Amino acid sequence: MAEATQYGFTHKELATMMIKALNIHSGIWGLSIKFGLGGINAGSNENDLMPAAVVPVMEIGLQKFDKVGNLSVDAAQVNPLSSST
């Protein structure tokens, strides 16, 4: 079997992993992405340059949400407190 070279995750899977990594047990949390904006001159050669926008991903994180949706999960369900604590 070939070795995997790439893995993909849904928004909910990423939110769940971050909630568990941060040890969050309550609240509705969802994925947040902070974008930047920059400009460059791009083209295949010096005579083909055109102004272009570059939109880098600056940060991926969690933010509180009001309700569960396609970007958010309930921390109490995906990372419940252990009964031994």
N, C-alpha and C positions, 0 to 999 in steps of 0.2 A: 504494500500500500504506500502511496506517495505521502511524503511529509507535508503537513499543512504549512502554507506560507502566508496565510491571511485569515483573520477572524473578523466577523462583523457582529455588531450588537444593536439591538433596538434602543430607542430612547428610554423605555422602561427598564430594560436590562442594565443600562449604564446608571440610571438613577438608583436602582436597587444595589448595585455594586458599591456605589459611592456612599449610600446610606449605611451599608454594612461596614465599610472601611472607616467611616466616621463614628460608628457606634451610636447611631441615631435610632431611637425606639418609638418616637411619637411624631405626629404631624404629617401633613401631606407635603411631599417634596418632589420637585421636578427638575429636569435638566434645564440649565441655562447656558447660553453660549454668548460670549462677548466678542464682537467683531471689530476690527480696525478698518481704516480706509486710507489708502495711499494712492499716489499717482506716479505713473512712469510713461516714458515714450517707448513704444514697442513696435517692432516690425522685423521683417526678414533681412532687411539691409538698410543702409543710411537714407536712401531715397524713399523708403516705404514706411517711415516712422509715423505713428499716430498716437495721440494721447490715449492712455488706457488707465483703468482703475484696477487696483489690487486690493482685495478684501481678505486679509489674513484672519485666522481664528486666533484671538488673543488669549482666551481663557474658556475652559469648560468647567462648569460647576453645578451646584444645587441652589435652588431658591424655593421658598415657601410658596405653595399654591393654595387656592381656596377649595379646590375639589380635585378628585382623581380624574385624569384625562389621559390622552395618548402620550403626554410628556411626563406625567407625574404618577406617583404611587403613594400608598399609605404606609408609612414606616412601621406602624404597629403590626401590619399584616406581613410585610416582607422581612422584617427584622424584629420579631417580638422579643420582649424581655424574657430571659431564661427563668424558668420556675425556681432555679437554685439560687437566684440573687435576691 
